[in-house]
Every structure is written in C-alpha cells, then in structure tokens.
Amino acid sequence: MSTLALDLGTATGYALGVGNAAGSGTMHFPRRPKAHPGARWSAYREWLHNLVSVQRVSLIAYEDVKSHKGALAAHCYGAFLGMTEMVAQQHSVPLLPLGVGQIKRAWTGRGDANKALMIQEAIKRGHETDDHNEADALAILNLAIQLRAKEAA
C-alpha cells in the first residue's frame, strides 16, 4: 500500500511512501500569463491522476488548512483541494485531512513550527531538501503512516 502526502498550493509539496521507501519533491503549478486560467488546474489534475495510477496510491493525506492570509490563496487552495478530491474519488482512494498544528507538532514537537524548523527537521530525519513545501509533505506522510499503524494495531 502506498500513501501520498500533499502540501497543496501553487508549489505543491509531495511525499510518496511505498513500503519503506519514500520519494518526495515539489511540483509547480503557476498561472502562466498567456495561458487559459484553467490550464494549471488541468496540469495539476493530470499530474495527480498519473501519480495515483502509476504508484497505486491507497491513501491521500493532505494539510487541511482552515485559514489563509488572502482571498487568492484561499481560492487556489480550494481549487487544488477540489481537484484532489475529484481524482481521489475517480480512483476510489480515501482522503485523510490533517490539521496544520497537528502535523507540525508530530514532526517537530511544536504546533507553531515555522518553515525553517520544518526543513531542519526533514534534514535531521535524513531528507535532503531546502524546500518548505517538500518538508511539509514529508511531515504529513510521517503522520499519516503513524496514524495508519495505530489504526492497524
């Protein structure tokens, strides 16, 4: 079984856990000036569909953000979440929303950890990254795997 963890946004952090191996990174889905406004949503949906299909994802965990600094950030998050829900439904993959503070606390011991601390913890755990989106996705994956293990016990 594989678990996909997502830190949703224009720069989407992802971490994929398959058995004991994990792959991670950041995908960028910016709005391009001359492109159709829906192009980035299509690109995200296609990327996610392919990842879920090829890697046989059995759970998608994501950061469940409840407030944003601005309307544009909220709109973008909502669109990425909607595409994620749609792809998950099409592939019959369950979703696991995880709270921001819950993720940070499980990863660093602090529910208010900043981006630098999240990256520092990822490096401490053996991941080579300097990207806070990827570090957040690794933290989400770690928590999702912990919760799955507890559920199975």
FENLIN-V284583 format. One line per field, one symbol per residue. ss: DSSP state (h for helix, s for strand, l for the rest). burial: + if it has 9 or more other ideal C-beta (glycine too) atoms within 8 Angstrom, else -. A space follows every 50 residues. Layout:
ss: ???
burial: ???
This chain:
ss: lsssssslllssssssssllssssssssllllllllllhhhhhhhhhhhh hhhhhlssssssssllllllhhhhhhhhhhhhhhhhhhhhlllssssssh hhhhhhhhllllllhhhhhhhhhhlllllllhhhhhhhhhhhhhhhhhhh hhl
burial: -++++++++++++++++----+-+-++-+---------+++-+++-+++- ++--+-+-+++++---------++-++-+++-++++++--+-+-++-+-+ -+++++++----+---+++-+++---+-+-++++++++++++++++++-- ---
